[in-house]
C-alpha cells in the first residue's frame, strides 16, 4: 500500500463522507417534496436542511389560494464538519398534520377534525403519493434507496 494513500486515507475518507452527507440531505429533501402533498406549495417549499432541528413556525403562504403546480428548487445544505448533525424538516405550522404524525389533525370542510390520511381519503384529487406517504417513505425503504443513490452520486460504489 503506497505511503501517500495511508497518510491521506482518513482525511480523504472524511471529506468524501462529508460530501456524501450533504448529497443525502439534498436527495432526501427533494424526495420529501416530490412524495408529499402539494396544494398551494406552502408545505412543499418549506422543506429545509439545517444545522439545528427545524421548528414548524411558519404560516401557510398565502393563507389559502388555488392549487399551484409542483416544482422543486435547488436544496441549500449548510456546510458542517464530519461530527456535526444535519436536520431535514418542514417549517410550516401544520407540518405534523401533513406527515400524518400521531394526534395531528386539522378540520375538514365540514369542520370535523381529521388526520392527513383521513383527509387524503376524502378529497377528490389527493396530491401526495399516499395517505401515509411519510411513513412509506421513511419506514418503507425509500429513504434507504435515496441514501444509497446519494452516496453513489458522489462516487461511492
SVG drawing of the C-alpha trace seen along z (x, -y; Angstrom):
<svg xmlns="http://www.w3.org/2000/svg" viewBox="-70 -35 75 37">
<polyline fill="none" stroke="black" stroke-width="0.4" points="0.0,0.0 1.5,-3.4 2.6,-5.6 0.7,-8.6 -2.5,-6.6 -2.1,-5.6 -1.2,-9.1 -4.2,-10.8 -6.8,-8.0 -8.5,-9.2 -8.6,-12.8 -9.8,-11.8 -12.5,-9.5 -13.7,-12.2 -14.1,-14.6 -15.9,-12.0 -18.3,-11.2 -19.0,-14.9 -19.7,-15.4 -22.0,-12.4 -23.9,-13.5 -24.7,-16.8 -25.9,-14.9 -28.0,-12.6 -29.7,-15.6 -30.4,-17.2 -31.7,-13.9 -34.0,-13.2 -35.4,-16.7 -36.1,-16.6 -37.9,-13.3 -40.0,-14.6 -41.1,-17.5 -42.0,-15.1 -43.8,-12.5 -45.7,-14.8 -48.8,-16.8 -48.8,-19.9 -51.8,-22.3 -50.6,-25.9 -46.9,-25.0 -46.5,-26.2 -45.7,-22.7 -43.5,-21.6 -41.5,-24.8 -40.7,-24.7 -38.6,-21.5 -35.2,-22.6 -31.8,-21.3 -30.4,-22.9 -27.7,-22.5 -30.4,-22.6 -33.7,-20.9 -36.3,-22.5 -39.2,-24.1 -42.7,-24.4 -43.3,-28.1 -44.2,-29.5 -47.8,-30.2 -49.2,-29.0 -48.3,-31.5 -50.7,-32.5 -53.3,-31.7 -55.4,-29.9 -55.5,-30.0 -55.9,-27.9 -53.8,-24.8 -50.4,-25.5 -48.1,-23.4 -45.5,-21.4 -41.9,-22.4 -38.6,-21.8 -35.7,-24.1 -32.0,-23.6 -31.8,-22.5 -29.4,-24.5 -27.4,-22.4 -25.2,-24.1 -21.5,-23.1 -20.9,-21.0 -18.0,-19.2 -18.0,-15.4 -19.2,-15.1 -22.0,-17.7 -25.6,-16.8 -27.8,-17.8 -31.5,-18.0 -34.2,-17.8 -37.5,-19.3 -40.5,-21.3 -41.1,-24.9 -44.9,-25.2 -47.1,-25.1 -49.2,-22.2 -46.2,-20.0 -47.2,-17.4 -50.6,-17.1 -49.1,-16.8 -46.8,-14.0 -49.7,-12.3 -48.0,-12.4 -50.0,-10.8 -52.5,-13.2 -52.1,-15.8 -55.4,-16.8 -57.0,-19.7 -60.7,-20.4 -62.0,-19.2 -64.6,-21.1 -67.4,-20.1 -65.3,-21.2 -64.6,-17.6 -61.0,-17.1 -59.2,-14.6 -55.7,-13.2 -53.9,-13.7 -54.6,-10.1 -58.4,-10.7 -58.1,-13.9 -56.3,-12.2 -59.1,-9.5 -61.9,-12.1 -60.5,-14.6 -61.2,-14.1 -57.7,-14.8 -55.1,-14.0 -51.6,-15.3 -49.4,-13.1 -48.4,-9.6 -50.5,-8.0 -52.3,-9.0 -49.5,-7.7 -46.8,-8.8 -44.3,-9.9 -44.3,-6.5 -44.0,-4.7 -41.0,-7.0 -39.2,-6.8 -40.0,-3.2 -40.8,-1.5 -37.3,-1.6 -37.5,-4.5 -35.3,-6.7 -32.6,-3.9 -32.7,-3.9 -32.2,-7.7 -29.2,-7.3 -27.7,-4.7 -28.4,-6.9 -26.8,-9.9 -23.6,-8.0 -23.3,-6.6 -23.8,-10.1 -20.7,-11.3 -18.5,-8.4 -19.1,-5.6 -19.9,-2.2"/>
</svg>
